[in-house]
Each structure stands twice: as C-alpha cells, then as structure tokens.
Amino acid sequence: MPENRHSVFEPPDSFVLSAIRWNKLLILACALACAVIGIAYGLARTPVYTASASLQVGQVNPNSPGFLGYVQSASSLAAAFSRSIDAAPVLSAVEKQVGVSSREAVESLSSEPIPLSPVFRVIATSSDEGKATALANVASQAVIKYQSHTNSANPEAKSLLGEYRGAALAVQKAKDKVAQLESEGASAPQIAAAEARAKSAQVRLKAVGNAYNTTIVSQAPRTGMVTILAGATSASSDRKSKVELFGFLGLLLGCALGCVLAVLRERRDIPRGAPAPVPEPGSAR
C-alpha cells in the first residue's frame, strides 16, 4: 500500500484550492465587507491639505550666451536655498503671521528642488485648506527675505570699512606731523622720515580701499536673488487617494480573511481522523 504523505493535520495542497473554490461567496462577502470598512475609514478621517509655491533662483533668460551655465549653477543654488525652509527667521515669520508654532511649522513645511532647473518648491500641509495655502505663501516670502539678507551681508566688508577709516586717520595724522615739523624748523632727516611715514600710510589706505571696493562689488544683490515664480492659490486634499488606498487594502485583507475562513470551514467539515478529501478532476461540489 503506498504511503500517504499527508497527515490529518497537513492536507494536500489541492485541499486549500478546493476550499477556496467551494466558498467563493464567503470570500467575496469578506472582501466586500472589509473594502466597505476601509472606504468608511477613509471618508471618516480628517483629510490633509497640501499647498505649494514655486520659487526661482535669479532671472531666466534663454537668449543669454551663458544660459546653460546659469541653469547648472542655479540648480545647485536652488538645492541649497531650499534647505533654508527650516531656518529660524523663516519659522519665526511663519509663527508671527500664521500663528503656527515653530515645532508645528517644521512638521508642516518642506521643500524640494526641481531637478535640472533653477526652481524649488515650498510645500505646506495642514488639516485646514486655508492654513495650508497661507503657510506656503508666508514661508515662501520668508525664505526670499532670509536669502536676500544672508547673501547680501558680508562681514568682511564691514571689517574692511573700519580698517579703511583707521587708515584714513593715520594718513591725516602723518600729514599733520610733517606740517608740524616743517613749522618748527626741524632737521631735514626728521622731515624726510615723517614724509616717508605719511606716504606709507597713504599706500596702506589705497590698498584697504581697493580691497573694500572689491568686496562690495562681489556681494550678491539685495533683491532678485530668489523670486516667487508661482504662489499657492489653493490646496489639494488627500481624501480621494486615501479612500481608494484604504478601500483597496480592505479588499486585499478581506480576500485573505475569506480564504482563511474558507479553509477553516472545510477543515471543520472533515470527520476527525479522516484524511482530507481530494476531489477528482472535473468534479464539482
């Protein structure tokens, strides 16, 4: 007698398939019930609204000879500037104008650069449609103000300006000393030494002035570094997508649950100690 490879507690593989085929209505009912529960949950949950504003680095001029180089450099700047969404001045402006705390603003605001373009997006989420739109617009303006201040402020220029003023005073003192020595009838070597110190002070003054002028010219412009390309006018809701997602997940879960119940139901109908029946090909229950 051939050995039976399947025990009572380990039915053959075809038993599961037969159980599913014999209990199609049960599986369908479970799938529909769970899908309805998933849809109901999706409708009952508070929707999340998303608004976005687009910001542009610099001014785009396709007719410019250096347009390609501009796009490449501006893309890198857009990626860098997009990270300023979490800067303290930006969060402070959002808190003052929208009434959202800094912690909530950090969770609600994000930014992403658009690849291979000088544009990045400021994205805001909220359970209120109007607040999401306001968050996106206020944060965008705050980013523009923050970048204008950051890129135009050069601490080296301020230091050089103070140094230039000191050099100018030194030149004036050296000239006054030469005049004093000449009026007092000092010796020629003394006067020559004083004149040499005055010329040295003038050379230093000129060098500091040139350095200061170079620093001022190389500074970024105070306006136009980042501009609004498209502000947020409305916010989109995730209700539809979430209803579809939870409904689909409920359908999958219901199918799995229905299959389990179908197998358990067929196991219950098998007499204790009897092997699970294996249907003949083409047979129907």
VMD Tcl script that draws the C-alpha trace (Angstrom):
set ca {
  {0.00 0.00 0.00}
  {1.54 3.35 -0.96}
  {2.49 5.59 1.92}
  {0.19 8.57 2.47}
  {2.43 11.68 2.52}
  {-0.30 13.90 4.02}
  {-1.43 13.54 7.61}
  {-4.75 14.65 9.01}
  {-3.17 17.93 10.10}
  {-1.39 18.50 6.79}
  {-3.93 18.32 3.98}
  {-2.73 18.16 0.40}
  {-2.22 21.41 -1.49}
  {-5.33 20.88 -3.60}
  {-7.46 20.98 -0.46}
  {-6.80 24.71 0.00}
  {-7.65 25.45 -3.61}
  {-10.80 23.34 -3.36}
  {-11.83 25.12 -0.16}
  {-11.43 28.48 -1.91}
  {-13.40 27.28 -4.95}
  {-16.22 25.86 -2.83}
  {-16.55 29.04 -0.73}
  {-16.38 31.80 -3.32}
  {-19.39 33.60 -1.89}
  {-17.87 33.62 1.59}
  {-14.61 35.07 0.29}
  {-16.45 37.64 -1.81}
  {-18.56 38.69 1.18}
  {-15.47 39.12 3.38}
  {-13.67 41.10 0.66}
  {-16.62 43.44 0.13}
  {-17.19 43.91 3.85}
  {-13.55 44.80 4.54}
  {-13.46 47.07 1.47}
  {-16.51 48.94 2.75}
  {-14.88 49.28 6.18}
  {-11.72 50.65 4.54}
  {-13.70 53.15 2.47}
  {-15.66 54.23 5.54}
  {-12.44 54.80 7.45}
  {-11.02 56.83 4.57}
  {-14.13 59.02 4.49}
  {-14.20 59.45 8.28}
  {-10.56 60.51 8.72}
  {-9.65 64.20 8.64}
  {-8.19 65.00 5.23}
  {-4.73 66.54 4.86}
  {-4.48 69.52 2.52}
  {-1.28 70.25 0.60}
  {-0.36 73.60 -0.95}
  {2.86 74.52 -2.74}
  {4.57 77.64 -4.05}
  {7.38 77.70 -6.62}
  {10.45 79.89 -6.15}
  {13.08 80.71 -8.75}
  {16.76 81.47 -8.30}
  {17.80 84.51 -10.37}
  {16.22 85.53 -13.66}
  {15.91 83.12 -16.58}
  {16.99 84.47 -19.98}
  {17.17 81.71 -22.62}
  {18.76 84.14 -25.10}
  {21.73 84.76 -22.84}
  {25.05 83.28 -24.09}
  {25.70 81.76 -20.66}
  {22.23 80.31 -20.24}
  {23.43 76.71 -19.92}
  {25.99 77.59 -17.29}
  {23.38 79.66 -15.46}
  {20.97 76.72 -15.32}
  {23.65 74.41 -13.93}
  {24.79 76.83 -11.23}
  {21.25 77.94 -10.40}
  {20.20 74.30 -9.96}
  {22.84 73.90 -7.28}
  {21.76 77.15 -5.64}
  {18.11 76.05 -5.71}
  {19.04 72.86 -3.87}
  {20.96 74.87 -1.28}
  {18.33 77.58 -0.86}
  {15.56 75.01 -0.45}
  {17.15 73.90 2.83}
  {16.51 77.31 4.40}
  {12.86 76.38 4.95}
  {13.84 75.30 8.49}
  {15.86 78.45 9.25}
  {14.92 80.21 12.49}
  {13.98 83.55 10.81}
  {11.67 81.69 8.41}
  {9.95 79.78 11.22}
  {9.68 82.97 13.25}
  {7.94 84.78 10.38}
  {5.51 81.88 9.94}
  {4.72 81.89 13.65}
  {4.01 85.63 13.67}
  {1.91 85.80 10.51}
  {0.07 82.47 10.52}
  {0.02 81.69 14.23}
  {1.72 78.33 13.85}
  {4.38 77.35 16.39}
  {7.90 76.64 15.20}
  {7.58 72.95 16.06}
  {4.33 72.61 14.11}
  {5.81 74.61 11.22}
  {8.78 72.24 11.00}
  {6.38 69.29 10.70}
  {4.10 71.07 8.21}
  {6.69 72.66 5.91}
  {9.08 71.05 3.48}
  {10.86 71.98 0.28}
  {12.21 70.17 -2.74}
  {14.34 71.37 -5.67}
  {13.13 70.53 -9.16}
  {15.95 68.58 -10.85}
  {17.94 70.36 -13.58}
  {16.12 73.67 -13.08}
  {16.63 76.84 -11.03}
  {13.28 76.28 -9.31}
  {12.40 74.78 -5.93}
  {9.03 74.26 -4.28}
  {7.88 75.17 -0.79}
  {5.27 72.63 0.34}
  {2.87 73.09 3.25}
  {0.43 70.59 4.75}
  {-2.41 71.17 7.18}
  {-5.80 69.83 8.15}
  {-7.22 73.24 7.13}
  {-7.19 74.24 3.45}
  {-6.77 77.96 4.10}
  {-3.96 77.44 6.59}
  {-2.07 75.22 4.15}
  {-2.23 77.94 1.47}
  {-1.20 80.65 3.93}
  {1.69 78.56 5.22}
  {3.08 78.01 1.72}
  {2.88 81.70 0.76}
  {4.19 83.13 4.04}
  {7.05 80.63 4.17}
  {7.99 81.47 0.57}
  {8.18 85.19 1.31}
  {10.17 84.48 4.47}
  {12.66 82.36 2.51}
  {13.11 85.19 -0.03}
  {13.72 87.74 2.74}
  {16.09 85.41 4.58}
  {18.16 84.65 1.49}
  {18.35 88.33 0.50}
  {19.66 89.25 3.94}
  {22.05 86.29 4.20}
  {23.65 86.65 0.77}
  {23.98 90.44 0.86}
  {25.54 90.60 4.32}
  {29.34 90.29 4.08}
  {31.16 90.58 7.43}
  {34.48 91.16 5.61}
  {33.14 94.37 4.06}
  {32.22 95.75 7.48}
  {35.66 94.88 8.82}
  {37.41 96.49 5.84}
  {35.33 99.63 6.23}
  {36.51 100.05 9.82}
  {40.08 99.38 8.73}
  {39.78 102.00 5.97}
  {38.61 104.62 8.44}
  {41.58 103.87 10.68}
  {43.98 104.10 7.73}
  {42.48 107.45 6.71}
  {43.03 108.83 10.21}
  {46.61 107.56 10.13}
  {47.25 109.40 6.85}
  {45.86 112.62 8.27}
  {47.98 112.32 11.41}
  {51.11 111.66 9.34}
  {50.45 114.74 7.21}
  {49.85 116.84 10.30}
  {53.14 115.62 11.74}
  {55.02 116.65 8.59}
  {53.43 120.09 8.70}
  {54.30 120.45 12.40}
  {57.94 119.53 11.83}
  {58.23 121.97 8.95}
  {56.71 124.78 11.03}
  {59.06 124.04 13.92}
  {62.09 124.10 11.59}
  {63.06 120.50 12.22}
  {66.02 118.95 10.52}
  {65.77 117.57 7.00}
  {66.18 113.93 8.11}
  {63.29 114.29 10.58}
  {61.05 115.83 7.96}
  {62.02 113.16 5.41}
  {61.23 110.40 7.87}
  {57.83 111.95 8.62}
  {57.07 112.27 4.90}
  {58.03 108.61 4.39}
  {55.59 107.59 7.14}
  {52.89 109.71 5.51}
  {53.45 108.08 2.10}
  {53.40 104.63 3.70}
  {50.08 105.44 5.36}
  {48.70 106.63 2.00}
  {49.77 103.35 0.31}
  {48.04 101.33 3.04}
  {44.93 103.49 2.74}
  {44.79 102.87 -1.02}
  {45.27 99.10 -0.58}
  {42.49 98.86 2.01}
  {40.23 100.99 -0.19}
  {40.77 98.71 -3.18}
  {40.05 95.63 -1.06}
  {36.87 97.22 0.26}
  {35.68 98.16 -3.24}
  {36.32 94.60 -4.49}
  {34.32 93.15 -1.60}
  {31.39 95.48 -2.21}
  {31.30 94.71 -5.94}
  {31.40 90.95 -5.36}
  {28.48 90.99 -2.95}
  {25.24 89.37 -4.07}
  {22.38 91.73 -4.89}
  {19.96 92.52 -2.08}
  {16.91 91.86 -4.26}
  {16.13 89.43 -7.06}
  {18.28 86.57 -5.79}
  {15.17 84.47 -5.16}
  {11.76 85.37 -6.54}
  {8.26 83.92 -6.48}
  {7.53 82.01 -9.67}
  {4.04 80.81 -8.70}
  {2.35 81.37 -5.37}
  {-0.05 78.96 -3.71}
  {-3.65 79.72 -4.67}
  {-5.35 76.56 -3.41}
  {-4.65 73.31 -1.59}
  {-5.32 69.77 -2.72}
  {-6.93 67.19 -0.43}
  {-5.74 63.63 0.01}
  {-9.27 62.35 0.78}
  {-9.85 60.67 -2.58}
  {-6.45 58.99 -2.70}
  {-6.74 57.78 0.89}
  {-10.26 56.43 0.35}
  {-9.02 54.49 -2.68}
  {-5.98 53.24 -0.75}
  {-7.88 52.08 2.33}
  {-10.60 50.55 0.18}
  {-8.02 48.57 -1.80}
  {-6.20 47.47 1.36}
  {-9.53 46.43 2.86}
  {-10.31 44.41 -0.27}
  {-6.96 42.59 -0.06}
  {-7.38 41.95 3.64}
  {-10.92 40.70 3.09}
  {-9.76 38.27 0.39}
  {-7.08 36.89 2.71}
  {-9.52 36.64 5.60}
  {-12.10 34.97 3.40}
  {-9.58 32.36 2.23}
  {-8.63 31.57 5.83}
  {-12.29 31.22 6.83}
  {-12.94 29.01 3.81}
  {-10.12 26.62 4.76}
  {-11.25 26.56 8.40}
  {-14.79 25.86 7.31}
  {-13.73 22.90 5.17}
  {-11.48 21.57 7.93}
  {-14.42 21.65 10.32}
  {-16.49 19.50 7.93}
  {-13.78 16.77 7.75}
  {-14.53 13.91 10.21}
  {-11.89 13.58 12.94}
  {-9.22 11.08 11.93}
  {-10.24 11.03 8.26}
  {-7.89 12.28 5.56}
  {-8.90 15.41 3.69}
  {-10.79 14.57 0.51}
  {-9.01 15.22 -2.75}
  {-11.56 15.99 -5.46}
  {-11.31 14.25 -8.77}
  {-10.51 16.41 -11.77}
  {-13.67 17.94 -13.19}
  {-15.74 17.17 -10.11}
  {-17.95 19.79 -8.54}
  {-19.29 20.08 -5.07}
}
mol new
graphics top color blue
foreach p $ca { graphics top sphere $p radius 0.5 }
foreach p [lrange $ca 0 end-1] q [lrange $ca 1 end] { graphics top cylinder $p $q radius 0.2 }
display resetview
